[in-house]
Amino acid sequence: MALAQKTDGHLSGGDIEFLMYDTNNGVVTVTVSQEAIEDYAAPRGLSGDTLSVFNSALADIIEAADRVYDRAGTNPRRLLVSTRDLNGS
């Protein structure tokens, strides 16, 4: 399933949330855990605030969200991209 970004990310309790469209133009809320973003940044030498790291990682985050969406089953409306989803561990 190819998700398409609808909104920019924003902080929500330390995590990042943003909206995406699925292929039926349904809206999916994607939450990326703060831990996943920190674990993504560390080995890549990325620094800065959570939103700037999120923006640097956006292509990989969208790819991870697609995989989570596909695993979730029938038309999920909320997804969590965890450390495991984004970083493989």
C-alpha positions in Angstrom: 0.0 0.0 0.0 1.4 3.4 -0.9 0.6 6.0 1.7 0.9 9.7 0.7 1.7 12.4 3.2 -1.1 14.9 3.9 0.3 17.0 6.7 3.7 17.9 8.2 4.7 16.3 11.5 4.0 18.0 14.8 5.0 17.1 18.4 2.5 15.3 20.4 3.6 14.4 23.9 7.2 13.8 22.7 6.2 11.7 19.8 5.6 13.0 16.2 2.2 12.8 14.6 1.3 13.4 11.0 -1.5 12.5 8.6 -1.3 10.4 5.5 -3.8 9.3 2.8 -4.3 5.7 1.9 -5.1 4.7 -1.7 -8.9 5.2 -1.0 -8.1 8.8 0.2 -8.9 7.7 3.7 -6.9 9.6 6.4 -4.4 7.6 8.5 -2.9 9.2 11.6 0.8 8.1 11.9 2.6 8.4 15.2 6.4 8.0 15.3 7.7 7.3 18.8 10.4 9.6 20.2 12.5 6.5 20.9 12.4 5.5 17.2 13.5 9.0 16.2 16.3 9.0 18.7 17.4 5.5 17.7 17.4 6.6 14.0 19.4 9.7 14.7 22.2 8.2 16.8 24.0 5.9 14.3 23.6 8.4 11.5 25.1 11.3 13.5 22.0 13.4 13.2 21.4 16.0 15.8 19.0 18.8 16.5 15.4 18.9 17.8 13.0 16.0 17.3 11.2 17.7 14.4 14.4 18.4 12.4 15.5 14.7 12.9 12.0 13.7 11.8 12.2 15.8 8.7 15.6 14.2 7.9 14.2 10.7 8.3 10.9 11.4 6.6 11.5 9.1 3.5 12.4 6.2 5.8 9.5 6.9 8.1 7.0 6.9 5.3 8.5 3.6 4.0 8.2 2.1 7.6 4.6 3.4 7.9 3.8 1.7 4.6 5.0 -1.6 6.0 3.1 -1.1 9.3 0.0 -0.3 7.3 0.3 -3.4 5.2 0.7 -5.6 8.3 -2.2 -4.0 10.1 -4.9 -5.5 8.0 -8.1 -3.8 6.9 -7.9 0.0 6.6 -6.3 1.0 9.9 -6.9 4.7 10.8 -4.0 4.9 13.3 -0.4 3.6 13.0 2.5 3.6 15.4 6.0 3.5 13.8 8.2 2.1 16.6 11.9 1.7 16.9 11.6 -1.8 15.5 9.7 -0.6 12.5 12.0 2.3 11.7 15.3 0.8 12.7 14.9 -2.9 12.5 15.8 -3.6 16.1 
